[in-house]
Amino acid sequence: MPDVTEHLDRIMPTALWGSVAQTAGTTVSAAGFPAPVGAVAEIERQAGPPLMAEVVGFRDDLSVLCPLGELTGVRRGNRIRLVRTAHWLRVGTELLGRVIDAEGRAIDGKPQPAIGDRTSLWRTPPEPCRRPRIDEPLATGIRAIDGLLCCGKGQRMGIFAGSGVGKSVLLGMMARYTDADVIVIALIGERGREVREFIERDLGPAGLARSVVVVAASNEPAIVRTQAAATATAVAEYFRDRGQNVLLLMDSLTRLALAQREIGQAAGEPPAARGFTPSVFALLPKLVERAGRAPQGSITAFYTVLVEGDDPNEPISDTVRGLLDGHTWLSRSLSVRGHWPAIDMLGSISRLMPDLANEEHRRAAGAIRELLAAYRDHEDLISIGAYRRGSNKTVDAAIDLQEDINRYLRQPVDQPSTPDESREGLLKLYQKYCEHIGQ
């Protein structure tokens, strides 16, 4: 436990008052309110309850606040009161099976849970030298991932896709079929209609029972959307610190970046790349580094990235790929063919697979990738009948085994796959390949 006196030294008196000087867009500028960045304040209104807000910066002699709700009813001269200088979140096992908002309040219609523990919303990541190596695989229940990518406990992976390619369904399958102890799901900037659909259709009662779902809908203020990502990570850290293996599913980092861009622009930051402000590129590593393996427990994280215009080199996709330990690319062309899950294996990689799979497993996965690449390189010739059999043994094997490979990579939504089944199926494909080329 940190020294109590250390916290006391940082505490400011909450008897700090200011007043509304002006509003600009979605922000409020306060005069005579020298609260630190990250402090939570309360704006009084003539009609309606007080409005909560967070300090995000300063402009000249004014403090800039982002409200956690609508600005309706706020006028010049309204008093602003400091509530707390640090953002805390109530956490506990009582959150399992519940749907909460960015402040940790239950929004599923059930009674509010009585929670005694608290944690900081923005904790620092574990020190690099105290992180154990990732050497144990985590089963996701997705055959293509467990067989050809292999994810470890504490690994951070990205799911990159355009809109409507099936990210939410894939996350729902992971939540239902993984062997993780606890699942924390963050729906950032999601359409309100789809929240209940995801919980009831994709997650299901079995998945929800061991999950905590954090929701910030697309109509909520940008500060709430960014806070929801931190809330989900803080909840995952709580269970990790109890020695449990946590699966963190966040949908999506792109909407988080858009929310932070909105906050940065309101605070006066200059645009950097395609309008994204510098604070966006500072926030992403600060958030994803909090996931990973710790001396006790682990957080295995899958972050979805909504690729703008299906361009893998747009700023957020390019930045996130450099931060994570691998990525899974969902292909629109596979999706429209009814190939589910629509994972493009040649565009996907797990940087930790060499440490998690034995030599036989790695050799088999490499051979299947070689066949997929050979078929793609010659697909035009094959489709028009211009390829001559016998020209290339690998291409011949790719043609003959194409249906077997596709059958292995496809998986019905309601059909889980165990790690042993995934590995055995992969080894059978490899054996057929060896027989075909005479090895």
N, C-alpha and C positions, 0 to 999 in steps of 0.2 A: 504493500500500500504506500502511495506517495506520502511524504511528510505533510501533516495537516498545516503546519506553519507556512509551507511553500505555497499552498493554496490561499491562505489568509493574506499573504503578501501581495497576491495578484488581484484580490477582490476590491472592487470599487464600491463606494457607498451607493445604494440604489436610490437615495434621495437626490436624484439628479433630474432636473426638469429642463425642457426646452420648449420651443413653439414652432408651429408650421410656418415656414417663410414662403414656400412656393411648391407647386407640383409641376412635374414635367414628364409627360407620358405615364409610365407606371411607377415613377419614383416620387418620394417626398423629400424636400430639403428642409432641414431643421436648423434654426438659429439658437445659439446658446446651449448647445447639446454636445459636449466633447466626449461622447462615448466611443469606445474602441470598435474597430471593425469586427463584426461577428456578434456584437451585443444585441440583445433583444429588447425592444421598446414597445410601449403601448401609446397609441394615438387616440386621444379623446375625441368623440364626435358628439354633435348636438343631438342627433337622432341616431338611435341604434347603439349597440355595444361598442366598447373600445376596439380599435383595429391594431392587431399585432404587426410588428415590422422588424426588420433586421438591418443593422448598419452595414453598408457595403462599401463606403468610401467617403471622400470629402471633396468639396469643391469650394475654393476660396475659404471663407469663414463658416461655411455651412456643412453640416453632416448630411450625407445622402443615404436614405433608407428605402428599402424595398418592402412594401407591405405584403403580408401573407394573406391578403384578401382584397376585395374590391375597395376602391377609393371613394365610393359613393358616401356623401355626408361629410367629407373632410373639407375644411375651409382654412383660409389664412388665419393664424393666431391660435388655432387649436393647440392645447397643451400636449406635450410628449413627455412620458415618464419612463425612465430606465427600469426595466424589469429584472434583467440579469445580464452580466457581462460575458458569460460563457453559455453555450448551448448544450444542455444535458438531455438525455433520453432515458425514460424508464424502461428497463428490460427484465425479462424473466422467462421461465419455462411456461408461464401462463399465456404467452403469446402464441404458442403452438396451436395450429388449427384456426388462427384468427386472421382477419384482414384489417390492416391498420393504415392510417394516413402518415404523412411525413412527420407529424408530431408524436406519433406512437399511439394515437387514439383509435380505438376500434371503430370501424365503419361498416361492420357486417350485420348490424341490427341487434346484436347480442349485448348483454350487460358489459360495461367496461371492466376489464380485469384488474384485480388488486395486485399491484406489482411493487416490490420493495427495493429492488436493485436499480442503480443508475449508472450510466456510462456517458462519456463525452461523445458528442456527435462527430467531431473531427479528431480522432486519435492519430498519433503518429504511427507509421508502419513499423514492424519489427526491424531491429537492427540487422543489417546484411549478414554479419558474421555469426549471428545467433539463429539464423534460419537453417534447419536441417536440410540435407539433400532430399530431393523427391525421388523415392525409390520403390514406391508401392503403387500399383495401378488402381484406379477407381472405375468401377463398372458403371456405365451410363445406361445400359440396356439397349443401346443402339448398335446393331451388329457392325455397320460400316465403320463407326468410330472406334469401338472396342477392338475390332480386328485389324484395320488398316492404319489407324491413327494412334490409338492407345493413349489415354489420358491418365495422369498420375494424381494422387492425392496432394493437393496444394498447387496444382498447375493452373495457369490462367489461359483460357482459350477464347478466341473470338469466333463468332458466327456471322459471316459477311453475306449479305444478300440484298437484292432489291425488294421493293414492296410486293407483297402478295405471293411470295415464293414458299412460305411455310415455316417461318422462324418460330411462331408461337406454338404450333403443333409439335415441332421438334423439342421445344423447351418443356412442353407438357409431358411428352414421352419420357424425357430424362427425369422429371420430377417424380413420375409414377414408378419408374423401373430402376432407378439408381440404388446402389447399396450404401449411400451416404446416410449418416445418422439423422441429420436435420437438413431441410431445404429452406432457403430464404429466397423469395422471388420478388424482384422489384419491377413494377410496371411503370415506367417513366414516360409521361406524356402520351399515355395510351388513350384511345377513344373510349369514352365512358361506356358505350354499348358493349364493347368487347371485353371489359373487365369481368363481368359476370359470366360471359360465354367461356372465357379462359378458365375461370375457377370451376365451373360446373362441367364443361365439356372436355377441356384439355387436361386439367389437373385432376378432377374427380374427387370423391370423398376420401379414397385411400391416400391420394397424394396430399390433399389438404391436411389430413390428420397429423402429419409430421412436418408441416410447412408453416412459414410465416410469410404472408403476402403483403407487400408494401405498395400502396397505390398513390400515384399523383396523376390525375387525368390531364388531358391536353388543355382544358379550359382553365386550369389553375395557374396562379402567377408563376413566373420563371423561378423565383427564389424557392417556391415550394417544390418544384420539380427537381432542382439541384439538391435540396435538402432531403428529398425522398431517397436519392441514391446514397447519400451519407447515412441515412437512417438504416437502410437495408444492410449496408456494410457493417455498421455498429452492432446490429442484431446478430449478424454472422460472427463477428468477433466475440461477442458474449458467449455464444455456444462453443466456439473454438477454444476459448480460454477455460472452458469446463472439460476439455480433453476430447471433444467430439469432432467427427469429420463432417464438415458442413459443405453443402453444394449451394453456391450463390449463383442465381440466374438473373441477369439484369437485361431488360429489354426497354430502352436501348441506349447505348452510349451516344448515338447520334442525337437523339432528342435531348439528352443531358447537355451535350455541347451547344445545341441551339439555345437552350435555356440560359446557359452561362454566357453565351454571346449577347443575348438580350440584356442581361444584367451588366455586362461589361460596357456595352454601348451606352446604357443609361447612366453609368458612372463616369462616362467621358473617356473611355479607353479608345485608342486609335485602332482601326481595323488592320489585321495582319495578312491573312491568307483567305481569299474569297469572303471577306467580311468578318471572319472569325477573329476575335480579339485575343491578345496575349494571355489573358487569364484562362481561356479555354485550354490552351496547351500546357498551362501550369496545373490546371485542375485534374486532367486525365491521369497523369502519372501519380499524382498525390492520392487519387482514389484507388487505382488498380494495384498499387504497391501494398495496400493494406491487406489484400488477399494473399494467400500462399500458406506455406507450412510454417508452423511455430514449434517451439520446444514441446508444447502440449497441444494436440489437435491440429486441424488444418482447415483452410477454406479453399475449395476448388471452385473456380469461378468461370462461368461462360457468359461473355458479354456479346450481345448482338450489336451489329453495326448496320444501319440502314444505308446502303451504298447509293449515293445520289447519281441517278442516271446510269446505274450499273457500271460506274467508273471506279475500278479498284484503286486508282491513284488520286482520288479526290482527298482533300487535306485530312479529314478525320480518319478515313480508312488507312491512309498512309501512316499517320501518326500512331494509331492504335496497333497496327501490325508490328511496329517496332517496340511496343511496350509489352506485348503478350508473348506467351511461350508456344504459340502455334495458332493456326486459324483453320476454320472450316468454311468453305465457300459453297453456297447454295446456288445452283445453276437454274436460271429461268428456262433454258432449253430443255433440261431434264424434267422440270416441273410440268411443262406443257405436254410432255410425252406420257405423263402419268407415272414417271419413275419417282417413287417415294421411298425414303427421304431423298430429296434432290441434291445430294452431296456430290460435287465435282471433286473426285478423289485426286486428280492431277493438279488441281488448284489448291488443295488442302495439305496441311503438314502439321505434325506434332514434333516440336524440337526435343521433347524428352523421350520419344519412343525408344531410341537406342539404350536408354538407361532402364526402361521398364519391361522390354520384351527380350526373350532369350534369342539366341542366334537363329534357331529354326524358324521362329515366328518372324523375325526381321527378314530372313531370306525369302520366306513365302510372301510377305507383304511387298517386298521389292519386286518379286517376279510378277505379281498381279498388276502392280503399277506399270511395269514394263509392257505387259500385254495391252493395258488400257492406252498407253501412249502410242504403241505401234498401230493399234486399230484407228486411233484418232488421226495419226499422220497419214494413213492410207485410206481414210473413210471415203473420200471423193472417188478414188479409183475403184474401191470395192462396190460402192453404190451403183456405179454405171457399168460394172462388169469388166472393167479394164485391167484389173489386177490379175496377174498370171500366177497361179499356185506353183509353189516350188521356188519362187524367186527369193523368198525370205522365210526361214523356219519360224521366226518369232511372229511374223504377220500371219502365217498359216495357223499357228496355235491360237492367236488372238481371234481369228475368224471362227475357228471351231469351238472355242471356249467362251465366246462372247455371251451367249445365252446363259451359261452356267454362272459367269461372273455377275451379270445383271440380276440373276435370281438371288445370288448371295447378297448383293448390295441393296436390293429392295427389301422392305420390311413393312408389313401392315401396322397401322397405328395401334391396334389392340393386341399386338403380339410381341412380348418382350423377348430379349435374347440374353442368355447368361454369358459370362466371359468364356466359359468352357465351350459352349456351343459356337460362339464367334470364332474362337481359335481353331476348333476342330473343322469347322466349315472351310476356313481359310487353308488349312493344311491339306484338306482333300482336293481343293482347287490346285494347289501347288503340286500335289502328286500327279494329277491329270496332266499338268503342264510338263512335268518331267518325263512322263511316259510319252507324251506327244513329240517332244524333241529328241527322245532317245537317250535321256540321261539316267 
